[in-house]
Amino acid sequence: MCSRSASSVAIGGGISAAEALLPAIQAELDWLFERCTVMPTVKPELVRCRYGNDANLIGALKLFFEQNPA
């Protein structure tokens, strides 16, 4: 059974640059993979975003240029 209280699993908003956030998320992933046998056997690698908060802006700019060629 893979039940856990929603308050201990839910994380509001997006992943920030806070150093303590990644270990907390990794601990939750480890907990899920240990107890939930229906999940895939390969765990994802959890890392900080290379571009941080600019990732969405970079993606939006790329999409804009793709939709609006010069």
C-alpha positions as CSV (number, residue, x, y, z in Angstrom):
1,M,0.0,0.0,0.0
2,C,1.3,3.4,-0.9
3,S,-0.6,5.8,1.2
4,R,0.9,8.7,3.1
5,S,-0.7,11.9,4.4
6,A,-1.0,14.6,1.7
7,S,0.5,17.2,4.0
8,S,3.8,15.3,4.2
9,V,4.1,14.8,0.5
10,A,2.7,18.0,-1.1
11,I,5.1,20.7,-2.0
12,G,3.6,24.1,-3.0
13,G,4.9,25.9,-6.1
14,G,7.8,25.0,-8.2
15,I,11.2,23.8,-7.3
16,S,13.3,26.7,-6.0
17,A,17.0,27.1,-5.6
18,A,16.7,26.3,-1.8
19,E,19.5,23.9,-0.9
20,A,17.3,22.0,1.6
21,L,14.5,21.3,-1.0
22,L,16.3,18.7,-3.1
23,P,17.2,16.4,-0.2
24,A,13.6,16.6,1.0
25,I,12.2,15.7,-2.4
26,Q,14.8,12.9,-2.8
27,A,13.7,11.5,0.6
28,E,10.1,11.4,-0.6
29,L,11.1,9.7,-3.8
30,D,13.2,7.2,-1.9
31,W,10.2,6.5,0.4
32,L,7.9,6.0,-2.6
33,F,10.3,3.6,-4.4
34,E,10.9,1.6,-1.3
35,R,7.2,1.0,-0.6
36,C,5.4,1.2,-4.0
37,T,6.1,-1.9,-6.0
38,V,4.0,-0.8,-9.0
39,M,6.4,2.0,-9.8
40,P,9.1,1.6,-12.4
41,T,12.3,0.0,-11.0
42,V,14.6,2.8,-12.4
43,K,14.6,5.8,-10.1
44,P,14.9,9.3,-11.8
45,E,18.0,11.3,-11.0
46,L,17.0,14.4,-9.1
47,V,19.2,17.5,-9.8
48,R,18.9,21.3,-9.7
49,C,17.8,22.9,-12.9
50,R,20.8,24.2,-14.9
51,Y,19.2,27.5,-15.7
52,G,17.3,28.0,-12.4
53,N,14.4,30.4,-12.5
54,D,15.3,31.5,-16.1
55,A,14.4,28.1,-17.5
56,N,10.7,29.1,-18.2
57,L,11.8,32.4,-19.8
58,I,14.4,30.6,-22.0
59,G,11.7,28.1,-23.1
60,A,9.2,30.9,-23.8
61,L,11.7,32.8,-25.9
62,K,12.6,29.7,-27.9
63,L,9.0,29.0,-28.6
64,F,8.4,32.7,-29.6
65,F,11.3,32.6,-32.1
66,E,10.0,29.2,-33.5
67,Q,6.5,30.6,-34.0
68,N,7.7,34.0,-35.3
69,P,10.6,33.5,-37.7
70,A,12.5,36.6,-38.8
